[in-house]
Amino acid sequence: MDKKITVVISAFPACGKSYTYKNFNGKPYTMLDSDSSKYSWIYENGIKTDKRNPNFIEDYIAHIKENIGKVDVIFV
């Protein structure tokens, strides 16, 4: 199976990324709303701590790269 061509869209907060994902994902394009806050903090036993993730940039970029070719659009 060929990989999809993925468009990565980076936009400031409140520009409609989550709205577009929630209302148009799969119609007809597959989308991923990649929230960076999931990678900004350290989680212990699934609970967010008040400690910043020292590997935030690497972890977030790796997440984006892992999904290129899997969906049509990634919002970051």
Protein Blocks (a to p, Z undefined) as FASTA:
>chain_A
ZZdddddddddehiopmmmmmmmgopabccddddfklmmpcceehiacfbdcfklmmmmm
mmmmmmgojambdcZZ
